[in-house]
Amino acid sequence: MNYFQQFEQLRLQTPHIGLQCVQNENSPFCQYTEKSRNCYMTFASYQSEDCYYNHRIFYCKDCVDCTLCNHCELCYGCVDCVKSYNCNHCGYCEQAIDSDFCFYCIGVQNCFGCVGLRQKQFYILNQPFTVEEYEKRIIELRKLPISQIYQMIAPLIFKTPRAAMYGKKNEDSYGENIHQCKNVYWGFDSKQLRDCAYVYHCDESTDLWDCSHLGWSEQCYQIMSGGNLNNCCFCYGCWYSSNLEYCELVYSSHDCFLCVGLNHAEYCILNKPFPKEVYFQKIAEIREAMKRDGTLGKWFSATYPEVITYGL
C-alpha cells in the first residue's frame, strides 16, 4: 500500500464534522461560515448577523436570499451588491438605498427597475419622477408579478452599456467580479488579492494558485475551503495553520503531512507525531516515493462519494 492509499484509508477511518463553521453563534445549518451570529442556511459567509438563506455574504445584516453581497443591510434577493440598504432584487449595485430591481447602479436612492444609473433619486425604468408621482407609481408596480417586472426591465438591460468585467480598483487583473486586486489572473468573485491565479471565492490573500473558498492566506496551492493558512498545498477544510501538505480538517497546526482531523498538532505524518529533525527527513523520502508512483501532485478523492440514483 503506497502513501496515498494510506492517506485515503486514514480519511475513511477519521470522523468528519458535518458542518465546517468557525466562531459562529446561534447559527445552525450553516456551512463554510465564520464569525456569524443568528444566521440560518447561510453558506460560505463571514461576519454576518440575522441572515437567512444566503450564499457568500460578508459583513451583512438582516439579509435574505442574497448572494455575493458585502456590507449590506435589510436586503432581499440581491446579487453582487455592496454597501446597500433596504434593496430588493438588485444586482451589481453599490451604495443603493430603498431601491428595487436595479442593476449596475451606484449611489441611487428610491429607484425602481433602473439600469446603469449614478447618483439618481426617484427614477423608474431610468425615467425621473417627482416624489409624489414616484410613490404613487411604486404602489402599482409592486402589485405586479415579478416575472412581468423583469420583462419590463429586460430591454433596458440589453441596451444599456456596461463594463465587460465587473469590478473596481483592480490593477493588471483579469476575471469577473473581482475588487481591489493586483496581478490576479483568472480570478472570480474575489477581493483584495495580490499575485494570484485561477482563484474562486478568495479574499484578502497573496500568492494563491488554484484555490477556492480561501481567505486571509498566502503562498497556497490547491486549497479548498479554509482560512489563515500559510505555505499549504493540497488541503481541504484547514484553518489557522502553516506548512501543511495533503491535509484535511486540520486546525491550528503546523508542519503536517498526509494528516486528517488534527488540532494543535505539529510535525505529524499520517497523524503520527515525529521529532522535528526526523519529520523533514521522512517527508523528503515520502515525496520521492510519491513521485515514483505518480501520486504526488494529485488531488485526493471526495470525502463523500457521489451517490447516483436511477429512476424507474
Contacts in CASP RR format, 6 or more apart in sequence:
PFRMAT RR
TARGET T0000
AUTHOR 0000-0000-0000
METHOD contacts of the structure
MODEL  1
MNYFQQFEQLRLQTPHIGLQCVQNENSPFCQYTEKSRNCYMTFASYQSED
CYYNHRIFYCKDCVDCTLCNHCELCYGCVDCVKSYNCNHCGYCEQAIDSD
FCFYCIGVQNCFGCVGLRQKQFYILNQPFTVEEYEKRIIELRKLPISQIY
QMIAPLIFKTPRAAMYGKKNEDSYGENIHQCKNVYWGFDSKQLRDCAYVY
HCDESTDLWDCSHLGWSEQCYQIMSGGNLNNCCFCYGCWYSSNLEYCELV
YSSHDCFLCVGLNHAEYCILNKPFPKEVYFQKIAEIREAMKRDGTLGKWF
SATYPEVITYGL
1 9 0 8 1.000
2 289 0 8 1.000
2 290 0 8 1.000
2 293 0 8 1.000
2 295 0 8 1.000
3 258 0 8 1.000
3 270 0 8 1.000
3 286 0 8 1.000
3 289 0 8 1.000
3 290 0 8 1.000
3 295 0 8 1.000
4 290 0 8 1.000
4 293 0 8 1.000
4 295 0 8 1.000
4 298 0 8 1.000
4 300 0 8 1.000
6 258 0 8 1.000
6 270 0 8 1.000
7 246 0 8 1.000
7 258 0 8 1.000
7 260 0 8 1.000
7 270 0 8 1.000
7 300 0 8 1.000
8 300 0 8 1.000
8 301 0 8 1.000
10 258 0 8 1.000
10 259 0 8 1.000
10 260 0 8 1.000
10 270 0 8 1.000
10 271 0 8 1.000
11 248 0 8 1.000
11 260 0 8 1.000
11 300 0 8 1.000
11 303 0 8 1.000
14 249 0 8 1.000
14 260 0 8 1.000
14 261 0 8 1.000
14 271 0 8 1.000
16 249 0 8 1.000
16 303 0 8 1.000
17 249 0 8 1.000
19 29 0 8 1.000
19 30 0 8 1.000
19 31 0 8 1.000
20 31 0 8 1.000
20 32 0 8 1.000
20 225 0 8 1.000
20 237 0 8 1.000
20 249 0 8 1.000
21 27 0 8 1.000
21 30 0 8 1.000
21 31 0 8 1.000
21 32 0 8 1.000
21 33 0 8 1.000
21 34 0 8 1.000
22 33 0 8 1.000
22 34 0 8 1.000
22 35 0 8 1.000
22 239 0 8 1.000
23 34 0 8 1.000
23 35 0 8 1.000
24 30 0 8 1.000
24 33 0 8 1.000
24 34 0 8 1.000
24 35 0 8 1.000
24 36 0 8 1.000
24 37 0 8 1.000
24 39 0 8 1.000
25 36 0 8 1.000
25 37 0 8 1.000
25 38 0 8 1.000
26 37 0 8 1.000
26 38 0 8 1.000
27 33 0 8 1.000
27 36 0 8 1.000
27 37 0 8 1.000
27 38 0 8 1.000
27 39 0 8 1.000
27 40 0 8 1.000
27 42 0 8 1.000
28 40 0 8 1.000
29 40 0 8 1.000
29 41 0 8 1.000
30 36 0 8 1.000
30 39 0 8 1.000
30 40 0 8 1.000
30 41 0 8 1.000
30 42 0 8 1.000
30 43 0 8 1.000
30 45 0 8 1.000
31 43 0 8 1.000
31 44 0 8 1.000
32 43 0 8 1.000
32 44 0 8 1.000
32 45 0 8 1.000
32 213 0 8 1.000
32 225 0 8 1.000
32 226 0 8 1.000
33 39 0 8 1.000
33 42 0 8 1.000
33 43 0 8 1.000
33 44 0 8 1.000
33 45 0 8 1.000
33 46 0 8 1.000
33 48 0 8 1.000
34 45 0 8 1.000
34 46 0 8 1.000
34 47 0 8 1.000
35 46 0 8 1.000
35 47 0 8 1.000
36 42 0 8 1.000
36 45 0 8 1.000
36 46 0 8 1.000
36 47 0 8 1.000
36 48 0 8 1.000
36 49 0 8 1.000
36 51 0 8 1.000
37 48 0 8 1.000
37 49 0 8 1.000
37 50 0 8 1.000
38 49 0 8 1.000
38 50 0 8 1.000
38 51 0 8 1.000
39 45 0 8 1.000
39 48 0 8 1.000
39 49 0 8 1.000
39 50 0 8 1.000
39 51 0 8 1.000
39 52 0 8 1.000
39 54 0 8 1.000
40 51 0 8 1.000
40 52 0 8 1.000
40 53 0 8 1.000
41 52 0 8 1.000
41 53 0 8 1.000
41 54 0 8 1.000
42 48 0 8 1.000
42 51 0 8 1.000
42 52 0 8 1.000
42 53 0 8 1.000
42 54 0 8 1.000
42 55 0 8 1.000
42 57 0 8 1.000
43 54 0 8 1.000
43 55 0 8 1.000
43 56 0 8 1.000
44 55 0 8 1.000
44 56 0 8 1.000
44 201 0 8 1.000
44 213 0 8 1.000
45 51 0 8 1.000
45 54 0 8 1.000
45 55 0 8 1.000
45 56 0 8 1.000
45 57 0 8 1.000
45 58 0 8 1.000
45 60 0 8 1.000
46 57 0 8 1.000
46 58 0 8 1.000
46 59 0 8 1.000
46 203 0 8 1.000
47 58 0 8 1.000
47 59 0 8 1.000
48 54 0 8 1.000
48 57 0 8 1.000
48 58 0 8 1.000
48 59 0 8 1.000
48 60 0 8 1.000
48 61 0 8 1.000
48 63 0 8 1.000
49 60 0 8 1.000
49 61 0 8 1.000
49 62 0 8 1.000
50 61 0 8 1.000
50 62 0 8 1.000
51 57 0 8 1.000
51 60 0 8 1.000
51 61 0 8 1.000
51 62 0 8 1.000
51 63 0 8 1.000
51 64 0 8 1.000
51 66 0 8 1.000
52 63 0 8 1.000
52 64 0 8 1.000
52 65 0 8 1.000
53 64 0 8 1.000
53 65 0 8 1.000
54 60 0 8 1.000
54 63 0 8 1.000
54 64 0 8 1.000
54 65 0 8 1.000
54 66 0 8 1.000
54 67 0 8 1.000
54 69 0 8 1.000
55 66 0 8 1.000
55 67 0 8 1.000
55 68 0 8 1.000
56 67 0 8 1.000
56 68 0 8 1.000
56 69 0 8 1.000
56 189 0 8 1.000
56 201 0 8 1.000
57 63 0 8 1.000
57 66 0 8 1.000
57 67 0 8 1.000
57 68 0 8 1.000
57 69 0 8 1.000
57 70 0 8 1.000
57 72 0 8 1.000
58 69 0 8 1.000
58 70 0 8 1.000
58 71 0 8 1.000
58 203 0 8 1.000
59 70 0 8 1.000
59 71 0 8 1.000
60 66 0 8 1.000
60 69 0 8 1.000
60 70 0 8 1.000
60 71 0 8 1.000
60 72 0 8 1.000
60 73 0 8 1.000
60 75 0 8 1.000
61 72 0 8 1.000
61 73 0 8 1.000
61 74 0 8 1.000
62 73 0 8 1.000
62 74 0 8 1.000
62 75 0 8 1.000
63 69 0 8 1.000
63 72 0 8 1.000
63 73 0 8 1.000
63 74 0 8 1.000
63 75 0 8 1.000
63 76 0 8 1.000
63 78 0 8 1.000
64 75 0 8 1.000
64 76 0 8 1.000
64 77 0 8 1.000
65 76 0 8 1.000
65 77 0 8 1.000
66 72 0 8 1.000
66 75 0 8 1.000
66 76 0 8 1.000
66 77 0 8 1.000
66 78 0 8 1.000
66 79 0 8 1.000
66 81 0 8 1.000
67 78 0 8 1.000
67 79 0 8 1.000
67 80 0 8 1.000
68 79 0 8 1.000
68 80 0 8 1.000
68 177 0 8 1.000
68 189 0 8 1.000
69 75 0 8 1.000
69 78 0 8 1.000
69 79 0 8 1.000
69 80 0 8 1.000
69 81 0 8 1.000
69 82 0 8 1.000
69 84 0 8 1.000
70 81 0 8 1.000
70 82 0 8 1.000
70 83 0 8 1.000
70 191 0 8 1.000
71 82 0 8 1.000
71 83 0 8 1.000
72 78 0 8 1.000
72 81 0 8 1.000
72 82 0 8 1.000
72 83 0 8 1.000
72 84 0 8 1.000
72 85 0 8 1.000
72 87 0 8 1.000
73 84 0 8 1.000
73 85 0 8 1.000
73 86 0 8 1.000
74 85 0 8 1.000
74 86 0 8 1.000
74 87 0 8 1.000
75 81 0 8 1.000
75 84 0 8 1.000
75 85 0 8 1.000
75 86 0 8 1.000
75 87 0 8 1.000
75 88 0 8 1.000
75 90 0 8 1.000
76 87 0 8 1.000
76 88 0 8 1.000
76 89 0 8 1.000
77 88 0 8 1.000
77 89 0 8 1.000
77 90 0 8 1.000
78 84 0 8 1.000
78 87 0 8 1.000
78 88 0 8 1.000
78 89 0 8 1.000
78 90 0 8 1.000
78 91 0 8 1.000
78 93 0 8 1.000
79 90 0 8 1.000
79 91 0 8 1.000
79 92 0 8 1.000
80 91 0 8 1.000
80 92 0 8 1.000
80 93 0 8 1.000
80 166 0 8 1.000
80 177 0 8 1.000
81 87 0 8 1.000
81 90 0 8 1.000
81 91 0 8 1.000
81 92 0 8 1.000
81 93 0 8 1.000
81 94 0 8 1.000
81 96 0 8 1.000
82 93 0 8 1.000
82 94 0 8 1.000
82 95 0 8 1.000
83 94 0 8 1.000
83 95 0 8 1.000
84 90 0 8 1.000
84 93 0 8 1.000
84 94 0 8 1.000
84 95 0 8 1.000
84 96 0 8 1.000
84 97 0 8 1.000
84 99 0 8 1.000
85 96 0 8 1.000
85 97 0 8 1.000
85 98 0 8 1.000
86 97 0 8 1.000
86 98 0 8 1.000
87 93 0 8 1.000
87 96 0 8 1.000
87 97 0 8 1.000
87 98 0 8 1.000
87 99 0 8 1.000
87 100 0 8 1.000
87 102 0 8 1.000
88 99 0 8 1.000
88 100 0 8 1.000
88 101 0 8 1.000
89 100 0 8 1.000
89 101 0 8 1.000
89 146 0 8 1.000
90 96 0 8 1.000
90 99 0 8 1.000
90 100 0 8 1.000
90 101 0 8 1.000
90 102 0 8 1.000
90 103 0 8 1.000
90 105 0 8 1.000
91 102 0 8 1.000
91 103 0 8 1.000
91 104 0 8 1.000
92 103 0 8 1.000
92 104 0 8 1.000
92 166 0 8 1.000
93 99 0 8 1.000
93 102 0 8 1.000
93 103 0 8 1.000
93 104 0 8 1.000
93 105 0 8 1.000
93 106 0 8 1.000
93 108 0 8 1.000
94 105 0 8 1.000
94 106 0 8 1.000
94 107 0 8 1.000
95 106 0 8 1.000
95 107 0 8 1.000
95 108 0 8 1.000
96 102 0 8 1.000
96 105 0 8 1.000
96 106 0 8 1.000
96 107 0 8 1.000
96 108 0 8 1.000
96 109 0 8 1.000
96 111 0 8 1.000
97 107 0 8 1.000
97 108 0 8 1.000
97 109 0 8 1.000
97 110 0 8 1.000
98 109 0 8 1.000
98 110 0 8 1.000
99 105 0 8 1.000
99 108 0 8 1.000
99 109 0 8 1.000
99 110 0 8 1.000
99 111 0 8 1.000
99 112 0 8 1.000
99 114 0 8 1.000
100 111 0 8 1.000
100 112 0 8 1.000
100 113 0 8 1.000
100 142 0 8 1.000
101 112 0 8 1.000
101 113 0 8 1.000
101 114 0 8 1.000
101 149 0 8 1.000
101 150 0 8 1.000
101 153 0 8 1.000
102 108 0 8 1.000
102 111 0 8 1.000
102 112 0 8 1.000
102 113 0 8 1.000
102 114 0 8 1.000
102 115 0 8 1.000
102 117 0 8 1.000
103 113 0 8 1.000
103 114 0 8 1.000
103 115 0 8 1.000
103 116 0 8 1.000
103 153 0 8 1.000
103 157 0 8 1.000
104 115 0 8 1.000
104 116 0 8 1.000
104 160 0 8 1.000
104 162 0 8 1.000
105 111 0 8 1.000
105 114 0 8 1.000
105 115 0 8 1.000
105 116 0 8 1.000
105 117 0 8 1.000
105 118 0 8 1.000
105 120 0 8 1.000
106 116 0 8 1.000
106 117 0 8 1.000
106 118 0 8 1.000
106 119 0 8 1.000
107 118 0 8 1.000
107 119 0 8 1.000
107 120 0 8 1.000
108 114 0 8 1.000
108 117 0 8 1.000
108 118 0 8 1.000
108 119 0 8 1.000
108 120 0 8 1.000
108 121 0 8 1.000
108 123 0 8 1.000
109 120 0 8 1.000
109 121 0 8 1.000
110 121 0 8 1.000
110 122 0 8 1.000
110 123 0 8 1.000
110 134 0 8 1.000
111 117 0 8 1.000
111 120 0 8 1.000
111 121 0 8 1.000
111 122 0 8 1.000
111 123 0 8 1.000
111 124 0 8 1.000
112 123 0 8 1.000
112 124 0 8 1.000
112 125 0 8 1.000
112 134 0 8 1.000
112 137 0 8 1.000
112 138 0 8 1.000
112 141 0 8 1.000
113 124 0 8 1.000
113 125 0 8 1.000
113 126 0 8 1.000
113 149 0 8 1.000
113 152 0 8 1.000
113 153 0 8 1.000
113 156 0 8 1.000
114 120 0 8 1.000
114 123 0 8 1.000
114 124 0 8 1.000
114 125 0 8 1.000
114 126 0 8 1.000
114 156 0 8 1.000
115 126 0 8 1.000
115 153 0 8 1.000
115 156 0 8 1.000
115 157 0 8 1.000
115 160 0 8 1.000
116 126 0 8 1.000
116 160 0 8 1.000
116 162 0 8 1.000
117 123 0 8 1.000
117 126 0 8 1.000
120 128 0 8 1.000
122 128 0 8 1.000
122 129 0 8 1.000
122 130 0 8 1.000
122 131 0 8 1.000
122 134 0 8 1.000
123 129 0 8 1.000
124 134 0 8 1.000
124 137 0 8 1.000
124 138 0 8 1.000
124 141 0 8 1.000
125 152 0 8 1.000
125 153 0 8 1.000
125 156 0 8 1.000
126 156 0 8 1.000
126 160 0 8 1.000
129 137 0 8 1.000
141 149 0 8 1.000
165 174 0 8 1.000
165 175 0 8 1.000
165 176 0 8 1.000
165 178 0 8 1.000
166 176 0 8 1.000
166 177 0 8 1.000
167 177 0 8 1.000
167 178 0 8 1.000
167 179 0 8 1.000
168 179 0 8 1.000
168 180 0 8 1.000
169 179 0 8 1.000
169 180 0 8 1.000
170 178 0 8 1.000
170 179 0 8 1.000
170 180 0 8 1.000
170 181 0 8 1.000
170 182 0 8 1.000
170 184 0 8 1.000
171 181 0 8 1.000
171 182 0 8 1.000
171 183 0 8 1.000
172 182 0 8 1.000
172 183 0 8 1.000
172 184 0 8 1.000
173 181 0 8 1.000
173 182 0 8 1.000
173 183 0 8 1.000
173 184 0 8 1.000
173 185 0 8 1.000
173 187 0 8 1.000
173 193 0 8 1.000
174 184 0 8 1.000
174 185 0 8 1.000
174 186 0 8 1.000
174 187 0 8 1.000
175 184 0 8 1.000
175 185 0 8 1.000
175 186 0 8 1.000
175 187 0 8 1.000
175 188 0 8 1.000
176 187 0 8 1.000
176 188 0 8 1.000
176 189 0 8 1.000
177 188 0 8 1.000
177 189 0 8 1.000
177 190 0 8 1.000
178 184 0 8 1.000
178 187 0 8 1.000
178 188 0 8 1.000
178 189 0 8 1.000
178 190 0 8 1.000
178 191 0 8 1.000
178 193 0 8 1.000
179 190 0 8 1.000
179 191 0 8 1.000
179 192 0 8 1.000
180 191 0 8 1.000
180 192 0 8 1.000
181 187 0 8 1.000
181 190 0 8 1.000
181 191 0 8 1.000
181 192 0 8 1.000
181 193 0 8 1.000
181 194 0 8 1.000
181 196 0 8 1.000
182 193 0 8 1.000
182 194 0 8 1.000
182 195 0 8 1.000
183 194 0 8 1.000
183 195 0 8 1.000
183 196 0 8 1.000
184 190 0 8 1.000
184 193 0 8 1.000
184 194 0 8 1.000
184 195 0 8 1.000
184 196 0 8 1.000
184 197 0 8 1.000
184 199 0 8 1.000
185 196 0 8 1.000
185 197 0 8 1.000
185 198 0 8 1.000
186 197 0 8 1.000
186 198 0 8 1.000
186 199 0 8 1.000
187 193 0 8 1.000
187 196 0 8 1.000
187 197 0 8 1.000
187 198 0 8 1.000
187 199 0 8 1.000
187 200 0 8 1.000
187 202 0 8 1.000
188 199 0 8 1.000
188 200 0 8 1.000
188 201 0 8 1.000
189 200 0 8 1.000
189 201 0 8 1.000
190 196 0 8 1.000
190 199 0 8 1.000
190 200 0 8 1.000
190 201 0 8 1.000
190 202 0 8 1.000
190 203 0 8 1.000
191 203 0 8 1.000
191 204 0 8 1.000
192 203 0 8 1.000
192 204 0 8 1.000
192 205 0 8 1.000
193 199 0 8 1.000
193 202 0 8 1.000
193 203 0 8 1.000
193 204 0 8 1.000
193 205 0 8 1.000
193 206 0 8 1.000
193 208 0 8 1.000
194 205 0 8 1.000
194 206 0 8 1.000
194 207 0 8 1.000
195 206 0 8 1.000
195 207 0 8 1.000
196 202 0 8 1.000
196 205 0 8 1.000
196 206 0 8 1.000
196 207 0 8 1.000
196 208 0 8 1.000
196 209 0 8 1.000
196 211 0 8 1.000
197 208 0 8 1.000
197 209 0 8 1.000
197 210 0 8 1.000
198 209 0 8 1.000
198 210 0 8 1.000
198 211 0 8 1.000
199 208 0 8 1.000
199 209 0 8 1.000
199 210 0 8 1.000
199 211 0 8 1.000
199 212 0 8 1.000
199 214 0 8 1.000
200 211 0 8 1.000
200 212 0 8 1.000
200 213 0 8 1.000
201 212 0 8 1.000
201 213 0 8 1.000
201 214 0 8 1.000
202 208 0 8 1.000
202 211 0 8 1.000
202 212 0 8 1.000
202 213 0 8 1.000
202 214 0 8 1.000
202 215 0 8 1.000
203 214 0 8 1.000
203 215 0 8 1.000
203 216 0 8 1.000
204 215 0 8 1.000
204 216 0 8 1.000
205 211 0 8 1.000
205 214 0 8 1.000
205 215 0 8 1.000
205 216 0 8 1.000
205 217 0 8 1.000
205 218 0 8 1.000
205 220 0 8 1.000
206 218 0 8 1.000
206 219 0 8 1.000
207 218 0 8 1.000
207 219 0 8 1.000
207 220 0 8 1.000
208 214 0 8 1.000
208 217 0 8 1.000
208 218 0 8 1.000
208 220 0 8 1.000
208 221 0 8 1.000
208 223 0 8 1.000
209 220 0 8 1.000
209 221 0 8 1.000
209 222 0 8 1.000
210 221 0 8 1.000
210 222 0 8 1.000
211 217 0 8 1.000
211 220 0 8 1.000
211 221 0 8 1.000
211 222 0 8 1.000
211 223 0 8 1.000
211 224 0 8 1.000
212 223 0 8 1.000
212 224 0 8 1.000
212 225 0 8 1.000
213 224 0 8 1.000
213 225 0 8 1.000
213 226 0 8 1.000
214 220 0 8 1.000
214 223 0 8 1.000
214 224 0 8 1.000
214 225 0 8 1.000
214 226 0 8 1.000
214 227 0 8 1.000
214 229 0 8 1.000
215 226 0 8 1.000
215 227 0 8 1.000
215 228 0 8 1.000
216 227 0 8 1.000
216 228 0 8 1.000
217 223 0 8 1.000
217 226 0 8 1.000
217 227 0 8 1.000
217 228 0 8 1.000
217 229 0 8 1.000
217 230 0 8 1.000
217 232 0 8 1.000
218 229 0 8 1.000
218 230 0 8 1.000
218 231 0 8 1.000
219 230 0 8 1.000
219 231 0 8 1.000
219 232 0 8 1.000
220 229 0 8 1.000
220 230 0 8 1.000
220 231 0 8 1.000
220 232 0 8 1.000
220 233 0 8 1.000
220 235 0 8 1.000
221 232 0 8 1.000
221 233 0 8 1.000
221 234 0 8 1.000
222 233 0 8 1.000
222 234 0 8 1.000
222 235 0 8 1.000
222 297 0 8 1.000
222 299 0 8 1.000
223 229 0 8 1.000
223 232 0 8 1.000
223 233 0 8 1.000
223 234 0 8 1.000
223 235 0 8 1.000
223 236 0 8 1.000
223 238 0 8 1.000
224 235 0 8 1.000
224 236 0 8 1.000
224 237 0 8 1.000
225 236 0 8 1.000
225 237 0 8 1.000
226 235 0 8 1.000
226 237 0 8 1.000
226 238 0 8 1.000
226 239 0 8 1.000
227 238 0 8 1.000
227 239 0 8 1.000
227 240 0 8 1.000
228 239 0 8 1.000
228 240 0 8 1.000
228 241 0 8 1.000
229 235 0 8 1.000
229 238 0 8 1.000
229 239 0 8 1.000
229 240 0 8 1.000
229 241 0 8 1.000
229 242 0 8 1.000
229 244 0 8 1.000
230 241 0 8 1.000
230 242 0 8 1.000
230 243 0 8 1.000
231 242 0 8 1.000
231 243 0 8 1.000
232 238 0 8 1.000
232 241 0 8 1.000
232 242 0 8 1.000
232 243 0 8 1.000
232 244 0 8 1.000
232 245 0 8 1.000
232 247 0 8 1.000
233 244 0 8 1.000
233 245 0 8 1.000
233 246 0 8 1.000
234 245 0 8 1.000
234 246 0 8 1.000
234 247 0 8 1.000
234 297 0 8 1.000
234 299 0 8 1.000
234 300 0 8 1.000
235 244 0 8 1.000
235 245 0 8 1.000
235 246 0 8 1.000
235 247 0 8 1.000
235 248 0 8 1.000
235 250 0 8 1.000
236 247 0 8 1.000
236 248 0 8 1.000
236 249 0 8 1.000
236 300 0 8 1.000
236 303 0 8 1.000
237 248 0 8 1.000
237 249 0 8 1.000
237 250 0 8 1.000
238 244 0 8 1.000
238 247 0 8 1.000
238 248 0 8 1.000
238 249 0 8 1.000
238 250 0 8 1.000
238 251 0 8 1.000
239 251 0 8 1.000
239 252 0 8 1.000
240 251 0 8 1.000
240 252 0 8 1.000
241 247 0 8 1.000
241 250 0 8 1.000
241 251 0 8 1.000
241 252 0 8 1.000
241 253 0 8 1.000
241 254 0 8 1.000
241 256 0 8 1.000
242 254 0 8 1.000
242 255 0 8 1.000
243 254 0 8 1.000
243 255 0 8 1.000
243 256 0 8 1.000
244 250 0 8 1.000
244 253 0 8 1.000
244 254 0 8 1.000
244 255 0 8 1.000
244 256 0 8 1.000
244 257 0 8 1.000
244 259 0 8 1.000
245 256 0 8 1.000
245 257 0 8 1.000
245 258 0 8 1.000
245 283 0 8 1.000
246 257 0 8 1.000
246 258 0 8 1.000
246 259 0 8 1.000
246 300 0 8 1.000
247 256 0 8 1.000
247 257 0 8 1.000
247 258 0 8 1.000
247 259 0 8 1.000
247 260 0 8 1.000
247 262 0 8 1.000
248 259 0 8 1.000
248 260 0 8 1.000
248 261 0 8 1.000
248 300 0 8 1.000
248 303 0 8 1.000
249 260 0 8 1.000
249 261 0 8 1.000
249 262 0 8 1.000
250 256 0 8 1.000
250 259 0 8 1.000
250 260 0 8 1.000
250 261 0 8 1.000
250 262 0 8 1.000
250 263 0 8 1.000
250 265 0 8 1.000
251 261 0 8 1.000
251 262 0 8 1.000
251 263 0 8 1.000
251 264 0 8 1.000
252 263 0 8 1.000
252 264 0 8 1.000
253 259 0 8 1.000
253 262 0 8 1.000
253 263 0 8 1.000
253 264 0 8 1.000
253 265 0 8 1.000
253 266 0 8 1.000
253 268 0 8 1.000
254 266 0 8 1.000
255 266 0 8 1.000
255 267 0 8 1.000
255 268 0 8 1.000
255 276 0 8 1.000
255 279 0 8 1.000
256 262 0 8 1.000
256 265 0 8 1.000
256 266 0 8 1.000
256 267 0 8 1.000
256 268 0 8 1.000
256 269 0 8 1.000
257 268 0 8 1.000
257 269 0 8 1.000
257 270 0 8 1.000
257 279 0 8 1.000
257 283 0 8 1.000
257 286 0 8 1.000
258 269 0 8 1.000
258 270 0 8 1.000
258 286 0 8 1.000
259 265 0 8 1.000
259 268 0 8 1.000
259 269 0 8 1.000
259 270 0 8 1.000
259 271 0 8 1.000
260 271 0 8 1.000
261 271 0 8 1.000
262 268 0 8 1.000
262 271 0 8 1.000
265 273 0 8 1.000
266 273 0 8 1.000
267 273 0 8 1.000
267 274 0 8 1.000
267 275 0 8 1.000
267 276 0 8 1.000
267 279 0 8 1.000
268 274 0 8 1.000
268 279 0 8 1.000
269 279 0 8 1.000
269 282 0 8 1.000
269 283 0 8 1.000
269 286 0 8 1.000
274 282 0 8 1.000
287 296 0 8 1.000
290 296 0 8 1.000
290 297 0 8 1.000
END
